Every structure is written in C-alpha cells, then in structure tokens.
C-alpha cells in the first residue's frame, strides 16, 4: 500500500508567512527592500526603552556586536548550573 | 642611563647620581621617540623637575631614599593626575574637570621615590585590545612602528618597550596589561583582583578591572608591585591583606613548585609562535605536566558578556547624550552592550562562581600554570582579519581569547616576554589567588635562565 505524501510546506519565516500589508505599487516597493533582520526590531525596541538613539549608519555594527554577545551568552546559558549557584558580580579571590 | 632598569637607576641615585640628570635624560628620550611611538598624551615636565630636585635635596640632606628613588614612570591616562582631566582615551573626557588628586598608586610610587613624567595613550575607555585610538592616533610598537602595541594599555607598553621610561602603569579588564606585554615584548603584572587599589582611576567594568605595572625586568616589576601594595579604603574592592612583598622571594627559584602547561583550548592557536614560546618555557623549567582549564572557552564567553553589559552601564548616560563623540568601534559595541538581556548577564555571573570553584580545585594540584598570552605576535595597525584555514577571520575579537579566562576570576598573572624573532610574544604565568609571589618567582627564574627577556628594539 502506498501512502500519499503530503506536499511539503514552504519553510516558515516571519516575513514570508505573512500576507503583504498593502497591495499595488507601494507593496512592490516594500518587497524590493532587503529582508529586515529580526534583531533590528529588538534593537529598535530596546533603544526606545533605554532612551538611546541608534542612527541608521550605526545599526549594522550594533547588530553584529549584539549578535556576537547573544551567541556567546547563549553558550554560557546552556551550561547546566545548580539552581542555588550564587552569582559572583564582585569576585572575591 | 638610557636603557637602565628601574632598580639600577634607584641604586645609582641612592649612591649619588643626580635624579635631575636621570629625569632630563628621560625627558630627552620622550621628546626624541614619542613623535614616532605616540605613547604619551601629556608630559609633566615641571612637576617632574620639582620632584627630582626634592629627591636630590633629600639625598644631600642625608635622608633615606625609597626603593624607586629617581625612577621616571608614566601612567595610562585613566589614572587621575592632579591638575589634568582624566581622558581614559576618550574625546568626551576632555571636558571633565581637572583631577583634584593623584590616583592612589601614583602616590604610592612617588612615596617610594619614583617620578611621574606623564600620561599615556590608551584605547578609548579601555574597551580595546589593539592600542589604536580614533581620537589620539594609535600607539606604535617599538619593534615595528607599523604594528599594533596591543591594548588597551598600548601607550604604557610602547613607553617601556621603547626605552622612554623603565616603568609604567596600566589597567587590565580582560587582558589590557598582558596583551600589550606580549605584542611589545615586556613584563607585565596583572595582580589578584582586589590586590592593588584602583582608587581615582576611570572605571570600565567594575567587576573585572585590575591595575598593575609594566617593566623590562622582573625585579623592576616586583619592586613596583611591592611599593603599591596595601589596603585603600577608597577602592571598595581592595582587600585588606597587609603587605606581602614579592621582591625578597624572587631568588628562590622554582625548586619544589608544581608547574603545568595549559592544554586543550590553549593549544588550538592558528600560528606556531605561541606554541614555540610555551615550549621554550616548558623546556627551561622541565615541565612535563599538562592540565586542562575546565570550560576555558565558556569562561571567556562569560567575561565577554559581562564586559559588554557592565561597560555599557558605565557609559549609558554618555551614550544618550554624546553618542557622536565616541569612536565608532567603542560606540557600536557599547550600544550593543546596553541591550544585553539581564538574564544572560546574571547567568554569566553564576557561571563565574562555578568556574572559580573549578579553578581553585585545580590549584590544589598545581602551583602555577603556563599558557600563551596571545595567539599571534603583533598584527599590523589597522589589520582587521587574518588568514585561517583558507579564510579571512576577524582578528580583533579573539586577541584576548587566552587572557580573558584568567582575569574573569581575578587570578594573578605575570606576562613574560619570550624574545622570538623577528617579533616577541609573551606567555602567561598564572598562579592561585594572592600568589603573585609565585608567578613573579617563575618569571624571574625564566629571566635568569635567559629564556625570558624584554628585547631592545633594533630601531632604537
């Protein structure tokens, strides 16, 4: 017996899964822009929360630096520590 | 006294050599070589002359002179110097009011007879491993002016390696004493966290900031370290342990010490020089043992996260009000650091506790560990990448890869220069907390055996 294979769904990304917000020439203009990096939304929100101004020219470098920090932070967070491990914000040798 | 050590100068001054003459020679060298090296951002001619005259008068009056009598020294420009704005390598800090007093460590070196001759160039706000500075220009490596000094204490290393002064002070948050020591081929001491007072210095990452000396000999390093020890209520993390002088311990050698070479993470370097330097040290000391530093790479990652977040917090107001006045590289990293989620920072601080416990267990089995200080010799000024396995990989983020795991938990480390050709590189001698004496003894033994030395630049 052969099973019918379900057609594969296209891979979901935050942008391709959504319908265009507008139609017509404006939508075409939006579509031509490079896809927005998901971190940019976070950077924009954090900048508002912290009252920081991120100029457009600074954004790529800020994003790249943040990406590296988050990557390294994730590698630290993966490490299993006991729940009662005390943080050591001021190290006492 | 051109390339004389601090100890030789002090001995000569105590024996009758004019401190004023020693000083004028140093000022002459600074005038001659600093235009090339860009090590100094301020030269304190009149202040230094007054101090030199006072030392000569004291000697003529029969007063006892200190261990560093007449020794010219200079400090990274994040140390407060009375009457000067503390720049910390920045443009923004030019607008600060002049410091009302000297940093504690300047006072202590001067109490030992040393003479402050100036303030030294550095990476902006100490967030730097290169020695480059967008506002004041790069400090240049005395062994090759086209190459980096390393940072952030780049001017300190250039001034000592270039023979301008025999002694300088710097700071080390993630490697800013050890990296310039490696690239410029001099000795540097990053003491135990809390050992030397940071009072009246401009901060970067409070939980990682250390201050310490640079010199061309281990004896000078130990003399300066001893002169600066002692509790200081003005630095909240300075520990009250009393004096534990290292200088008298230097001649004891390495007999009976359990020394191991760091394996694993510290052997993965892309270039042969670090391995060659460590091999020379291991051979000279007869080291057969290798130890694994547990989770060294993760320790470095955690230090990176903490640095980003704490450094950004230090500058948050300036990022709001004067973002355009930062250098590009500093601003972009600090802005990113301001956005690091607190959960990641706290997790990094928890990991720090775990790593400290593991390292203290390791120090039950060994007295000291040898590791490379940098993965390569001094790169070219402006260099952004280096070739690795057929690809160009970013150079700057990994300059501190070998130093960060140890400063992360405040261990004392002596950077020991190995005079490879054509450029030197340093190894780290790492000891348990509060055992600077052991690290200095090992460094001294390597110097005595001729394996370690601060090479004199060919161009000088």
Interface residues (C-beta under 8 A of the other chain):
Chain A: X42 X43 X46 X47 X50 X51 X52 X53 X54 X55 X58 X61 X62 X63 X65 X66 X68 X69 X70 X72 X73 X74 X75 X76 X77 X79 X81 X85 X86 X87 X88 X89 X90 X91 X92 X93
Chain B: X192 X193 X194 X206 X207 X208 X237 X239 X295 X298 X301 X302 X304 X305 X308 X316 X319 X320 X323 X328 X331 X332 X333 X335 X336 X337 X338 X339 X340 X341 X343 X344 X345 X346 X347 X348 X349 X350 X351 X352 X353 X354 X356 X397 X409 X410 X411 X433 X434
